[in-house]
Amino acid sequence: MEDRTLILGACGQIGTELVTRLRKQLGKDKVVASDIRPPEDDKLGEGPFEIIDATNYFALEDVIAHYEIHTVYLMAAMLSATAEKFPMKAWHLNMNSLFNVLNLAKEKKIEKIFWPSSIAVFGPDTPDTAPQQGIIEPNTVYGISKLAGEHWCNYYSEKFGVDVRSIRYPGLISWKTAPGGGTTDYAIAIYKEALEKGSYQSYLSANSTLPMMYMDDAIDATLQLMNSDTAVRGKAYNIRSMSISPADMEQSIKEQIPDFKCTYKPDFRQKIADSWPSDVEDQDAQIEWNWKPKFDLQKTTQEMLNALRD
Ligand SMILES: NC(=O)c1ccc[n+]([C@@H]2O[C@H](COP(=O)([O-])OP(=O)(O)OC[C@H]3O[C@@H](n4cnc5c(N)ncnc54)[C@H](O)[C@@H]3O)[C@@H](O)[C@H]2O)c1
């Protein structure tokens, strides 16, 4: 089998950056980018690109055979805020795309899978700093799909020996691609509007503290987990770098743009944010595969403002 990698949902916020990083690491022709829509970023077209619906098992099977794919990163999903509006569509996409890749691995058509979970698996009864294991009772459509996904990954790993690896990503902050309808999208818009308008109206309240992470750390964690010999298969790991609120971000931006003004008008996403913990414990990831973040809020703000100014 050729050691090629396929990314499903490659045009999204994480997929775009993952493709770039993997192509740098493995070579352009070794990484096949794919999505249900054509790429907006020219970079994705610098290597193989395929239009694929991740819920279509036979389309996936064909592409995997054609390119002799070894590893699949499944990034296609419907995110938290959009999923509350379209529950059945979210369930269909989030679960069927996962079953497709798990079954392809069970049938030995691929060797290795990355599937992202989320801090959205936690619910209102989870302690404010969420442990790796404990009360995990989500009350959002997206969170329910992620928790079910975690159980299925564990089941396929234990029952069929499938090598599937997973991280519960916090809210991710990045500038290359627009975010895809999550509850933490404010953390990207706030930087853009600070530069464009000098002001921002947050749809989360000032003190809504959530686990967040700069994209470079999230990509590092993903690749580190995928290359680890010691990480537990089928386990969705908590990882952390910062626990911050819109008010913390406002303050951090004001250090660079003193006239920046932020106002607060919570909408339906506030309820989703309120159901999530404000921080997570990530000792398992630290011990089992040596996880360490590089970006705090100050460094993230510098990177975001510099990149967006350019
Ligand atoms: N971005 C975050 O802050 C965050 C946090 C936690 C977990 N995650 C998880 O990480 C993964 C990627 O998130 P993202 O932020 O890049 O999402 P995104 O919404 O930015 O990208 C998802 C991509 O999937 C594509 N897609 C939709 N339906 C498809 C289908 N049927 N077949 C193929 N592609 C399809 C979309 O066109 C889009 O390009 C998701 O599983 C998400 O739940 C993201």
The ligand as an SDF file (V2000), in Angstrom:
LIG
                    3D

 44 48  0  0  0  0  0  0  0  0999 V2000
  -13.0340   24.6020   14.4830 N   0  0  0  0  0  0  0  0  0  0  0  0
  -13.1830   24.3180   15.7600 C   0  0  0  0  0  0  0  0  0  0  0  0
  -13.0770   25.2050   16.6200 O   0  0  0  0  0  0  0  0  0  0  0  0
  -13.4530   22.8950   16.1810 C   0  0  0  0  0  0  0  0  0  0  0  0
  -13.5050   22.6120   17.5610 C   0  0  0  0  0  0  0  0  0  0  0  0
  -13.7730   21.3160   17.9630 C   0  0  0  0  0  0  0  0  0  0  0  0
  -13.9300   20.3020   17.0170 C   0  0  0  0  0  0  0  0  0  0  0  0
  -13.8770   20.5980   15.6900 N   0  0  0  0  0  0  0  0  0  0  0  0
  -14.0980   19.4980   14.7290 C   0  0  0  0  0  0  0  0  0  0  0  0
  -13.0620   19.4650   13.7640 O   0  0  0  0  0  0  0  0  0  0  0  0
  -13.5850   19.0580   12.4940 C   0  0  0  0  0  0  0  0  0  0  0  0
  -13.2790   20.1030   11.4430 C   0  0  0  0  0  0  0  0  0  0  0  0
  -13.8060   21.3500   11.8660 O   0  0  0  0  0  0  0  0  0  0  0  0
  -13.6780   22.6960   11.0130 P   0  0  0  0  0  0  0  0  0  0  0  0
  -13.7180   23.7970   11.9820 O   0  0  0  0  0  0  0  0  0  0  0  0
  -12.5620   22.5900   10.0400 O   0  0  0  0  0  0  0  0  0  0  0  0
  -15.0730   22.6590   10.2640 O   0  0  0  0  0  0  0  0  0  0  0  0
  -15.5230   23.5280    8.9760 P   0  0  0  0  0  0  0  0  0  0  0  0
  -17.0080   23.6730    9.0620 O   0  0  0  0  0  0  0  0  0  0  0  0
  -14.6960   24.7420    8.8500 O   0  0  0  0  0  0  0  0  0  0  0  0
  -15.1570   22.5510    7.7900 O   0  0  0  0  0  0  0  0  0  0  0  0
  -15.8970   21.3770    7.5000 C   0  0  0  0  0  0  0  0  0  0  0  0
  -15.7190   21.0850    6.0200 C   0  0  0  0  0  0  0  0  0  0  0  0
  -16.4770   19.9100    5.7320 O   0  0  0  0  0  0  0  0  0  0  0  0
  -17.0750   20.0860    4.4470 C   0  0  0  0  0  0  0  0  0  0  0  0
  -18.2260   19.1940    4.3160 N   0  0  0  0  0  0  0  0  0  0  0  0
  -19.5000   19.3910    4.7430 C   0  0  0  0  0  0  0  0  0  0  0  0
  -20.2530   18.3470    4.4070 N   0  0  0  0  0  0  0  0  0  0  0  0
  -19.4590   17.4650    3.7460 C   0  0  0  0  0  0  0  0  0  0  0  0
  -19.6610   16.1900    3.1660 C   0  0  0  0  0  0  0  0  0  0  0  0
  -20.8600   15.5910    3.1860 N   0  0  0  0  0  0  0  0  0  0  0  0
  -18.6120   15.5870    2.5820 N   0  0  0  0  0  0  0  0  0  0  0  0
  -17.3850   16.1690    2.5400 C   0  0  0  0  0  0  0  0  0  0  0  0
  -17.1350   17.3720    3.0840 N   0  0  0  0  0  0  0  0  0  0  0  0
  -18.1700   18.0100    3.6850 C   0  0  0  0  0  0  0  0  0  0  0  0
  -17.4420   21.5540    4.3920 C   0  0  0  0  0  0  0  0  0  0  0  0
  -17.5880   21.9830    3.0410 O   0  0  0  0  0  0  0  0  0  0  0  0
  -16.2370   22.1970    5.0960 C   0  0  0  0  0  0  0  0  0  0  0  0
  -15.2440   22.5740    4.1800 O   0  0  0  0  0  0  0  0  0  0  0  0
  -15.0830   18.8170   12.7310 C   0  0  0  0  0  0  0  0  0  0  0  0
  -15.3010   17.4680   13.0480 O   0  0  0  0  0  0  0  0  0  0  0  0
  -15.3710   19.6610   13.9440 C   0  0  0  0  0  0  0  0  0  0  0  0
  -16.4720   19.1420   14.6540 O   0  0  0  0  0  0  0  0  0  0  0  0
  -13.6420   21.8690   15.2640 C   0  0  0  0  0  0  0  0  0  0  0  0
  1  2  1  0
  2  3  2  0
  2  4  1  0
  4  5  1  0
  4 44  2  0
  5  6  2  0
  6  7  1  0
  7  8  2  0
  8  9  1  0
  8 44  1  0
  9 10  1  0
  9 42  1  0
 10 11  1  0
 11 12  1  0
 11 40  1  0
 12 13  1  0
 13 14  1  0
 14 15  2  0
 14 16  1  0
 14 17  1  0
 17 18  1  0
 18 19  2  0
 18 20  1  0
 18 21  1  0
 21 22  1  0
 22 23  1  0
 23 24  1  0
 23 38  1  0
 24 25  1  0
 25 26  1  0
 25 36  1  0
 26 27  1  0
 26 35  1  0
 27 28  2  0
 28 29  1  0
 29 30  1  0
 29 35  2  0
 30 31  1  0
 30 32  2  0
 32 33  1  0
 33 34  2  0
 34 35  1  0
 36 37  1  0
 36 38  1  0
 38 39  1  0
 40 41  1  0
 40 42  1  0
 42 43  1  0
M  CHG  2   8   1  16  -1
M  END
$$$$
